């Protein structure tokens, strides 16, 4: 698909693709044999990740921050709000219990209250510090699992305690050979892709 789709969220009959320079693309997959593009939205910078809650899509748009898009009409998505910090590049986004968790490289991990989706408010933050550049994130049951890139071929998994989103604290740090890529969490386990290091499987907290 033109635009290089890199992340996807699926809700009902629609797939929402984060497609870097092509932005957000909404695909009608009601007929999986013949998917059709229903609509699109172009943020001010590349779209790297997306989550969907209700009628809103939350797009991690690199230097343009988090963009909140009304997708109640998939054929005509409309930006309704945003959140950004000068110099912070948002790459990955996760959602749990009304809070958005954003990774921003060496800047760290930001927590936003989206009880009013159009007006996200920062309520928490955890610094990761260079050379630990926060990459991908998965959130489950009061913990955030954040992969990071370090020097050479090393990376790791940082476990954050988010039981109180306003007071995020680092819990455990695991070094991973090969660098840490994407992360998923569920069924009591956390899985991390690690390039040359293969696949790492951790028991969730």
Phi and psi in degrees as a GROMACS rama.xvg file:
@    title "Ramachandran Plot"
@    xaxis  label "Phi"
@    yaxis  label "Psi"
@TYPE xy
-57.318  137.502  UNK-2
107.541  -14.01  UNK-3
64.2274  65.0503  UNK-4
-58.1577  128.658  UNK-5
-118.244  -22.281  UNK-6
-139.963  151.952  UNK-7
-141.478  143.589  UNK-8
-127.406  136.825  UNK-9
-119.355  126.205  UNK-10
-135.066  122.098  UNK-11
53.1033  -121.68  UNK-12
-97.5722  16.6896  UNK-13
-126.839  141.227  UNK-14
-108.767  131.385  UNK-15
-109.392  117.199  UNK-16
-107.251  130.403  UNK-17
-89.979  115.513  UNK-18
-122.761  39.7883  UNK-19
48.4616  -117.971  UNK-20
-68.6788  -13.0038  UNK-21
-91.355  -1.82064  UNK-22
74.6491  -146.406  UNK-23
-92.149  127.743  UNK-24
-122.197  131.074  UNK-25
-108.066  121.184  UNK-26
-114.513  126.836  UNK-27
-78.822  114.18  UNK-28
-113.213  24.7711  UNK-29
-59.4313  -30.1602  UNK-30
-114.613  96.4139  UNK-31
-59.11  -23.5603  UNK-32
-74.3609  -25.0756  UNK-33
-137.584  68.6176  UNK-34
-64.23  145.398  UNK-35
-131.584  134.239  UNK-36
-70.8147  124.056  UNK-37
-93.7161  -35.9366  UNK-38
-169.512  176.004  UNK-39
-155.321  162.335  UNK-40
-146.151  132.929  UNK-41
-110.667  108.165  UNK-42
-74.072  171.12  UNK-43
-65.8311  -17.9828  UNK-44
-139.959  178.354  UNK-45
-60.8918  141.232  UNK-46
-89.4133  120.001  UNK-47
-106.769  -28.4141  UNK-48
-157.712  165.307  UNK-49
-155.38  143.497  UNK-50
-131.729  154.033  UNK-51
-125.436  133.135  UNK-52
-136.403  116.776  UNK-53
62.7084  -124.897  UNK-54
-101.789  17.6616  UNK-55
-120.455  139.36  UNK-56
-109.189  134.886  UNK-57
-112.172  115.322  UNK-58
-110.53  123.957  UNK-59
-81.0125  110.738  UNK-60
-117.367  47.1551  UNK-61
53.0832  -128.204  UNK-62
-67.1869  -15.3075  UNK-63
-83.2223  -0.918989  UNK-64
78.6895  -152.356  UNK-65
-92.694  129.634  UNK-66
-113.406  131.019  UNK-67
-102.267  120.34  UNK-68
-121.285  127.38  UNK-69
-78.1617  117.255  UNK-70
-115.303  24.9357  UNK-71
-59.9735  -30.9468  UNK-72
-113.11  96.4686  UNK-73
-56.712  -24.8271  UNK-74
-76.4794  -16.3821  UNK-75
-144.06  68.0463  UNK-76
-65.223  142.805  UNK-77
-132.157  131.009  UNK-78
-70.9276  132.102  UNK-79
-115.787  -18.5629  UNK-80
-170.38  174.767  UNK-81
-161.81  167.384  UNK-82
-149.432  130.336  UNK-83
-151.471  160.896  UNK-84
-132.474  128.566  UNK-85
-53.5636  126.561  UNK-86
88.0698  -12.0363  UNK-87
-93.2501  128.949  UNK-88
-108.626  111.808  UNK-89
-85.9739  125.204  UNK-90
-110.696  -41.1752  UNK-91
-131.701  151.508  UNK-92
-139.838  139.093  UNK-93
-134.588  158.594  UNK-94
-134.14  133.694  UNK-95
-155.144  130.359  UNK-96
50.0195  43.4561  UNK-97
81.2282  11.509  UNK-98
-123.829  140.37  UNK-99
-100.507  137.517  UNK-100
-118.858  123.068  UNK-101
-119.949  132.011  UNK-102
-94.3204  143.854  UNK-103
-141.433  53.6888  UNK-104
55.7877  -134.102  UNK-105
-68.9708  -12.1907  UNK-106
-72.3834  -31.3786  UNK-107
119.388  -151.921  UNK-108
-121.744  127.928  UNK-109
-108.009  144.256  UNK-110
-116.508  127.839  UNK-111
-121.475  137.456  UNK-112
-85.935  122.432  UNK-113
-116.117  31.8122  UNK-114
-59.2546  -29.8105  UNK-115
-112.206  94.866  UNK-116
-54.0781  -33.4301  UNK-117
-72.8471  -16.0575  UNK-118
-134.502  72.9854  UNK-119
-62.1487  140.888  UNK-120
-124.258  129.272  UNK-121
-71.7883  127.315  UNK-122
-124.478  -11.5977  UNK-123
-153.612  163.074  UNK-124
-160.673  144.338  UNK-125
-135.055  123.351  UNK-126
-79.7144  140.823  UNK-127
-108.198  -28.581  UNK-128
69.9706  134.119  UNK-129
-63.4043  139.026  UNK-130
-88.7547  12.3066  UNK-131
-83.9919  95.3786  UNK-132
-94.6673  109.798  UNK-133
-59.7284  127.596  UNK-134
-110.824  -90.9539  UNK-135
-98.3217  158.626  UNK-136
-143.196  141.623  UNK-137
-131.132  140.74  UNK-138
-125.207  131.709  UNK-139
-160.043  132.298  UNK-140
50.1537  50.7578  UNK-141
83.2337  7.05289  UNK-142
-133.765  145.569  UNK-143
-112.515  131.893  UNK-144
-109.598  114.037  UNK-145
-117.62  123.713  UNK-146
-85.8263  150.315  UNK-147
-141.437  153.19  UNK-148
-99.0597  135.745  UNK-149
-118.954  -160.797  UNK-150
-76.849  158.06  UNK-151
55.1078  -129.885  UNK-152
-102.237  16.7614  UNK-153
-100.271  150.042  UNK-154
-151.136  -156.889  UNK-155
-178.405  -179.117  UNK-156
-123.755  122.222  UNK-157
-104.777  127.259  UNK-158
-103.044  122.342  UNK-159
-109.423  134.494  UNK-160
-84.5869  114.819  UNK-161
-117.333  23.9398  UNK-162
-58.1995  -30.765  UNK-163
-117.261  98.9149  UNK-164
-57.6924  -20.1065  UNK-165
-86.333  -7.45914  UNK-166
-139.92  71.4233  UNK-167
-76.1674  134.895  UNK-168
-134.215  144.648  UNK-169
-71.9842  135.324  UNK-170
-107.944  -57.2211  UNK-171
-139.764  148.248  UNK-172
-128.459  125.015  UNK-173
-115.548  130.936  UNK-174
-84.5419  142.609  UNK-175
-132.761  122.649  UNK-176
-74.5098  140.156  UNK-177
98.0437  -7.76756  UNK-178
85.49  146.386  UNK-179
-101.864  127.507  UNK-180
-103.49  -117.306  UNK-181
-77.8824  161.205  UNK-182
-141.333  137.876  UNK-183
-131.875  150.762  UNK-184
-135.5  139.176  UNK-185
170.231  158.514  UNK-186
54.5341  31.1845  UNK-187
84.5721  6.99396  UNK-188
-132.823  157.08  UNK-189
-122.926  126.44  UNK-190
-114.15  131.923  UNK-191
-127.243  126.554  UNK-192
-80.3358  141.123  UNK-193
-136.555  35.2255  UNK-194
53.5043  -123.185  UNK-195
-62.1583  -21.6  UNK-196
-81.0627  -6.3807  UNK-197
83.7584  -135.503  UNK-198
-119.066  129.271  UNK-199
-106.658  136.215  UNK-200
-122.845  123.942  UNK-201
-117.692  150.648  UNK-202
-80.7788  131.319  UNK-203
-66.7266  158.339  UNK-204
